[in-house]
């Protein structure tokens, strides 16, 4: 599979490949009716989650999941997807400062390819400064360091998702 911006992955039904892309326009085209989205900030030990409304206006932090074997991660994410009637997934893509992809970005792409088995379109979105921005927001809320540590991943997922939905809604199409 190509490492380029637009790829498709075979889904459980061979006739319908699942979109995995870095292009907001392609994701928006795959979801012409909109729909709730799930945002993910993939860490080595946790997965921060966030959700947005069906109209792609506002992203809110969700749960922080403990990362384990992919099969267990996929089951936990599938449960969240069913619970919230999610129509698409946004995954943070950790690019290097020069825009190139390192091992963490390759890992995020592999995770997205594996998650495509859920049958939902997936947008990989640049996560530059998402954790810094999320931490700043939590500090502004006067949150203690201990509490910030438990919420930073889901807050970062919300920052990533908000940037993506701004683009999907046409405010900053990339």
BELMONOR-V223167 format. One record per residue. N is the residue number from 1. OMEGA is omega in radians with two decimals (NA if undefined). Layout:
N_OMEGA / N_OMEGA
This chain:
1_-3.11 / 2_3.10 / 3_-3.07 / 4_-3.03 / 5_-3.04 / 6_3.09 / 7_2.99 / 8_-3.11 / 9_3.12 / 10_3.11 / 11_-3.14 / 12_3.05 / 13_-3.02 / 14_-3.08 / 15_-3.03 / 16_3.08 / 17_-3.13 / 18_-3.14 / 19_2.97 / 20_-2.98 / 21_2.97 / 22_-3.06 / 23_3.14 / 24_-3.13 / 25_3.14 / 26_3.12 / 27_3.12 / 28_3.12 / 29_3.13 / 30_-3.13 / 31_-3.07 / 32_-3.14 / 33_-3.08 / 34_3.14 / 35_3.14 / 36_3.12 / 37_3.05 / 38_3.07 / 39_-3.12 / 40_2.97 / 41_-3.05 / 42_3.03 / 43_3.12 / 44_-3.12 / 45_-3.11 / 46_3.03 / 47_3.06 / 48_3.12 / 49_3.06 / 50_3.14 / 51_3.01 / 52_3.12 / 53_-3.08 / 54_-3.14 / 55_3.09 / 56_3.13 / 57_-3.05 / 58_3.09 / 59_3.13 / 60_3.11 / 61_3.07 / 62_3.14 / 63_2.93 / 64_-3.11 / 65_3.03 / 66_-3.10 / 67_3.13 / 68_3.07 / 69_-3.05 / 70_-3.12 / 71_3.12 / 72_3.07 / 73_-3.10 / 74_3.11 / 75_3.14 / 76_3.12 / 77_3.11 / 78_3.11 / 79_3.10 / 80_3.13 / 81_3.13 / 82_-3.11 / 83_-3.06 / 84_-3.11 / 85_-3.10 / 86_-3.13 / 87_-3.13 / 88_-3.07 / 89_3.03 / 90_-3.13 / 91_3.09 / 92_3.13 / 93_-3.08 / 94_3.11 / 95_3.02 / 96_-3.11 / 97_3.12 / 98_3.12 / 99_3.14 / 100_-3.14 / 101_3.07 / 102_-3.11 / 103_-3.14 / 104_3.10 / 105_3.10 / 106_3.10 / 107_3.11 / 108_3.10 / 109_3.12 / 110_3.11 / 111_3.13 / 112_3.12 / 113_3.13 / 114_-3.13 / 115_3.12 / 116_3.10 / 117_3.09 / 118_3.05 / 119_3.13 / 120_3.06 / 121_-3.07 / 122_3.06 / 123_3.03 / 124_-3.01 / 125_-3.14 / 126_-3.09 / 127_3.11 / 128_3.03 / 129_-3.09 / 130_-3.14 / 131_3.11 / 132_3.13 / 133_3.13 / 134_-3.14 / 135_3.11 / 136_3.12 / 137_3.12 / 138_3.08 / 139_3.11 / 140_3.08 / 141_3.12 / 142_3.14 / 143_-3.13 / 144_3.14 / 145_-3.13 / 146_3.14 / 147_3.10 / 148_-3.11 / 149_-3.13 / 150_-3.05 / 151_-3.01 / 152_-3.08 / 153_3.11 / 154_3.07 / 155_3.09 / 156_3.09 / 157_3.11 / 158_3.10 / 159_3.12 / 160_-3.11 / 161_3.13 / 162_3.10 / 163_3.13 / 164_-3.12 / 165_3.02 / 166_3.11 / 167_-3.12 / 168_-3.13 / 169_3.08 / 170_-3.11 / 171_-3.13 / 172_-3.05 / 173_-3.14 / 174_NA
